[in-house]
Amino acid sequence: MTTINKEYEPLFTPWKIGNVEIKNRFVMTSMGGTNLLGWMENNHFDKAGAEFILQVAQNNCGLILPGCQPVYNPMFGQWLYKNDRMYEDLKKWMPEFHKTGAKLFVQLTAGFGRSFTISEMMETLYTSKILRVLAKPFMDLDKITASASASPNRWSDKVPSREMTREEIQEFIDAFAKSAEKLKYAGVDGVEVHAVHEGYLLDQFTLKYVNKRNDEYGGSLENRYRFAAEIVKAIKKRCGEDFPVSLRYSVVSKTKGFRQGALPGEDYVEAGRDMEESIEAVRFLEEAGYDMLNCDNGTYDAWYWAHPPIYMPENCNLADVE
């Protein structure tokens, strides 16, 4: 009989997200190559991704979050909720997954905004009026890179971000709710909203150095976090209060400004979310309806906090998360 070091015994105890009980503390978080519904390709039930996820579940992982799914696919302009067949395929597969005792939360993303990676080919597409029009059906860079306010792209000076309209914001809120409803129908245990984290689109709305809006989505803390709050409220309205919703969240931005990240131990002025704002924001987001925060630090301007290379301090985000 295998004996477990007492130090590790808590890893084998159950816990709850809302009313959903997870059998242990082992969680596989989202990563590339584990998408269930296609990523930057036509939306479909991905059998290869499902096979990998099932193997992880069979090896006693308590909670699995597949790779994030864009509610609006940047490659083909597809809305995730519109492909009914893939949800039917997912529904047929879920009983096999649930035999393992694991739970599945699908991560839904609003996308990149100004953090969208721009290649030289994309710069050519964008800077040529003719090519921009021709490329629009499969890659509408104007829509893909739209942000809280007009701002520079993280990677390129040639493809700036414009300000999203209120109508576009509402379109995304509706897409989150409709996608979550179809995932619930398919038997998925919950969803994770991606993300008030790492300077992705939803985070860009919360960050003062990006968001310069003068409407109800800019200015005060309540306004800057409104987009994320309205998403969880819309999901709960469609799926019920008992359907768990997690939020990918960066506690502190560790950012000095556009393309300027702070280094560990550096004395700097925080341009994004500091700890004081974060504590207030977390209360606001919890009251809006989020059941869990999946936390780290950083933005795309301070990318190495969310993806620590070997030369970053070990467990560099743990103290702020605690």
C-alpha positions in Angstrom: 0.0 0.0 0.0 1.3 3.4 -1.0 1.7 5.9 1.9 1.3 9.6 1.3 3.6 12.2 2.9 1.4 14.1 5.4 2.6 17.4 3.8 0.8 16.3 0.5 -2.4 14.9 2.1 -4.4 18.2 1.4 -3.9 17.6 -2.3 -6.2 14.6 -2.1 -9.0 16.4 -0.3 -12.2 17.6 -2.1 -13.1 21.3 -2.6 -16.0 23.3 -4.2 -16.4 25.9 -6.9 -19.9 27.2 -6.2 -21.9 24.0 -5.8 -19.6 21.8 -7.9 -17.4 19.5 -5.8 -13.9 18.7 -7.2 -12.6 15.4 -5.9 -9.0 16.5 -5.3 -6.7 19.5 -5.7 -5.1 18.4 -8.9 -6.0 20.9 -11.7 -4.8 20.9 -15.3 -5.0 24.5 -16.4 -5.5 25.7 -20.0 -2.6 25.4 -22.4 -2.1 25.3 -26.2 -2.9 22.0 -27.9 -5.7 21.0 -25.5 -8.6 22.8 -27.1 -11.9 20.9 -27.4 -13.6 23.1 -30.0 -10.8 24.2 -32.3 -8.4 27.1 -32.0 -7.7 29.5 -34.9 -9.4 27.0 -37.2 -13.0 26.1 -38.0 -14.9 25.4 -34.9 -15.5 21.7 -34.3 -15.3 19.0 -31.6 -11.6 18.2 -31.5 -11.2 14.4 -31.1 -7.4 14.7 -30.5 -7.8 17.3 -27.8 -10.6 15.2 -26.2 -8.4 12.0 -26.2 -5.6 13.8 -24.4 -8.0 15.4 -21.8 -9.6 12.0 -21.2 -6.2 10.5 -20.5 -5.4 13.2 -17.9 -8.8 12.6 -16.3 -8.2 8.9 -16.1 -5.0 9.6 -14.2 -6.9 11.1 -11.3 -6.9 14.8 -12.2 -9.8 16.5 -10.3 -10.4 19.5 -12.6 -9.5 20.1 -16.2 -9.6 23.3 -18.1 -9.0 22.8 -21.9 -7.2 25.4 -24.0 -9.1 28.6 -24.2 -11.9 29.0 -26.8 -12.4 32.4 -28.5 -16.1 33.3 -28.5 -15.2 35.1 -31.7 -12.7 33.2 -33.8 -10.0 35.7 -35.1 -9.2 33.5 -38.1 -12.6 33.2 -39.7 -14.9 35.5 -37.9 -17.0 32.7 -36.5 -19.0 33.0 -33.3 -18.5 29.9 -31.0 -22.2 29.5 -30.1 -23.3 29.1 -33.8 -22.0 25.5 -34.5 -24.7 23.3 -33.0 -23.2 20.1 -34.3 -20.0 20.4 -32.2 -22.0 20.8 -29.0 -23.9 17.6 -29.9 -20.6 15.8 -30.4 -19.3 17.2 -27.1 -22.6 16.0 -25.3 -22.0 12.5 -26.6 -18.4 12.5 -25.2 -19.1 14.0 -21.8 -20.5 10.8 -20.1 -17.2 9.0 -20.9 -15.3 11.9 -19.4 -17.5 12.0 -16.3 -16.9 8.2 -15.6 -13.4 9.3 -14.3 -15.0 11.5 -11.6 -13.2 14.6 -13.0 -14.9 17.9 -13.7 -14.5 20.0 -16.9 -14.6 23.8 -17.1 -14.2 25.3 -20.6 -12.3 28.5 -20.8 -13.9 31.1 -23.0 -11.9 34.1 -24.2 -12.9 37.6 -25.5 -9.5 37.6 -27.3 -6.4 39.7 -27.5 -7.3 43.3 -28.4 -4.0 45.3 -28.6 -2.0 42.2 -27.5 -2.8 40.2 -30.7 0.5 39.0 -32.2 1.2 40.8 -35.5 3.4 39.2 -38.1 5.1 41.0 -41.1 2.4 39.4 -43.3 -0.3 40.9 -41.2 1.4 44.3 -41.3 1.3 44.0 -45.1 -2.4 43.1 -45.1 -3.3 46.0 -42.8 -1.2 48.7 -44.5 -2.5 47.9 -48.0 -6.2 49.1 -48.4 -6.8 46.6 -51.1 -5.4 43.6 -49.2 -7.1 44.7 -46.0 -10.5 44.4 -47.8 -9.6 41.1 -49.5 -8.4 39.6 -46.2 -11.4 40.7 -44.1 -13.5 37.5 -44.5 -10.8 35.4 -42.9 -8.8 37.9 -40.9 -10.5 41.2 -40.0 -7.5 42.9 -38.2 -9.5 46.0 -37.5 -12.0 44.0 -35.4 -9.5 41.5 -34.0 -7.2 44.2 -32.5 -9.9 46.6 -31.3 -9.4 47.6 -27.7 -10.9 49.6 -24.8 -9.4 52.7 -26.4 -7.2 53.7 -29.3 -3.8 52.3 -28.4 -0.6 50.9 -29.8 -0.3 47.2 -30.5 2.0 45.3 -28.2 4.2 44.0 -31.1 3.8 46.4 -34.0 3.6 50.1 -34.7 1.9 49.5 -38.0 -1.4 48.0 -36.7 -2.8 50.2 -34.0 -6.0 49.3 -32.1 -9.1 51.3 -32.4 -11.8 51.8 -29.7 -14.5 49.1 -29.5 -18.1 50.4 -29.9 -20.8 49.7 -27.3 -22.5 47.5 -29.8 -19.4 45.4 -30.2 -19.1 45.0 -26.4 -22.7 43.8 -26.1 -22.1 41.4 -29.0 -19.3 39.8 -27.0 -21.3 39.7 -23.7 -24.1 37.9 -25.6 -21.6 35.5 -27.2 -20.2 34.5 -23.8 -23.7 33.8 -22.4 -24.9 31.9 -25.5 -21.6 29.8 -25.6 -21.9 29.0 -21.9 -25.5 27.9 -22.3 -24.6 25.5 -25.0 -21.7 24.1 -23.0 -24.0 23.6 -20.1 -26.4 21.8 -22.4 -23.5 19.5 -23.5 -22.8 18.5 -19.9 -19.8 20.8 -19.1 -19.5 21.5 -15.4 -18.6 25.2 -15.6 -16.8 27.9 -17.6 -13.9 30.2 -17.0 -13.9 33.7 -18.4 -10.6 34.7 -20.0 -9.6 37.2 -18.9 -9.0 40.1 -16.5 -5.5 38.8 -16.8 -2.2 39.4 -18.6 -3.5 42.4 -20.6 -5.9 40.5 -22.8 -9.0 42.4 -24.1 -11.1 42.3 -21.0 -8.1 43.3 -18.9 -7.4 46.2 -21.3 -10.8 47.7 -20.2 -9.7 47.5 -16.5 -6.3 49.1 -17.0 -6.1 52.9 -16.7 -3.1 53.2 -19.0 -5.1 51.6 -21.8 -8.7 52.6 -21.1 -9.3 56.3 -21.8 -13.1 55.9 -22.5 -15.6 58.6 -21.4 -18.7 56.3 -21.4 -20.0 53.7 -18.9 -17.0 51.4 -19.7 -14.3 53.9 -18.7 -13.2 56.1 -15.8 -14.2 54.7 -12.4 -13.3 51.2 -11.2 -16.9 50.1 -11.5 -16.9 51.3 -15.1 -13.6 49.7 -16.1 -14.6 46.3 -14.7 -18.1 46.6 -16.1 -17.4 44.5 -19.2 -16.2 41.5 -17.1 -19.1 42.0 -14.6 -21.7 42.0 -17.3 -20.3 38.8 -18.8 -20.8 36.8 -15.6 -24.2 38.3 -15.0 -25.3 37.3 -18.6 -24.0 33.8 -18.1 -25.7 33.4 -14.8 -29.0 34.7 -16.3 -28.9 32.1 -19.0 -27.3 29.1 -17.1 -28.6 29.7 -13.6 -26.9 30.9 -10.4 -25.7 27.4 -9.7 -23.6 27.1 -12.9 -20.0 27.9 -11.8 -18.1 30.7 -13.5 -14.3 31.2 -12.8 -12.3 34.2 -13.9 -8.7 34.2 -15.1 -7.3 37.1 -13.1 -4.0 38.9 -12.7 -3.6 40.3 -9.1 -1.0 42.9 -9.9 -0.1 44.2 -13.5 3.7 44.7 -12.8 3.6 47.2 -15.7 5.2 50.6 -16.1 3.4 51.4 -19.3 3.0 50.4 -23.0 5.7 47.7 -23.7 7.3 48.4 -20.3 7.3 45.6 -17.7 8.6 45.9 -14.2 11.4 43.6 -13.0 11.4 41.7 -9.7 12.4 44.0 -6.9 12.3 47.1 -9.0 11.0 50.4 -7.6 8.5 51.6 -10.1 5.1 53.3 -10.5 2.4 50.8 -11.4 0.5 51.9 -14.6 -2.0 49.0 -14.3 -3.6 47.3 -11.4 -1.9 47.7 -8.0 -2.7 45.6 -4.9 -5.0 48.4 -3.4 -7.1 48.4 -6.6 -7.0 44.6 -6.9 -8.6 44.1 -3.5 -11.4 46.4 -4.4 -11.8 44.9 -7.8 -12.0 41.4 -6.5 -14.8 42.3 -4.2 -16.7 43.9 -7.1 -16.1 40.9 -9.4 -17.2 38.4 -6.7 -20.4 40.4 -6.1 -21.0 40.4 -9.8 -21.2 36.6 -9.6 -17.7 35.0 -10.2 -17.3 31.8 -8.1 -13.5 31.5 -8.4 -10.4 33.5 -9.4 -7.6 31.7 -11.3 -4.7 34.0 -10.5 -1.2 35.1 -11.6 0.4 38.6 -12.3 1.5 40.6 -15.3 0.3 41.9 -18.7 1.5 41.3 -22.2 3.7 44.4 -21.6 5.2 42.4 -18.6 4.7 39.0 -20.1 7.3 37.2 -18.1 5.2 37.4 -14.9 2.5 35.2 -16.3 5.0 32.9 -18.1 8.0 32.9 -15.8 11.2 31.9 -17.5 13.9 30.1 -15.5 15.6 33.3 -14.4 12.5 34.7 -12.6 12.3 34.1 -8.9 10.7 30.7 -8.0 6.9 31.0 -7.3 7.2 34.7 -8.3 3.4 35.3 -8.2 2.5 33.3 -5.1 2.8 36.0 -2.4 0.5 38.4 -4.3 -2.0 35.6 -5.0 -2.0 34.6 -1.3 
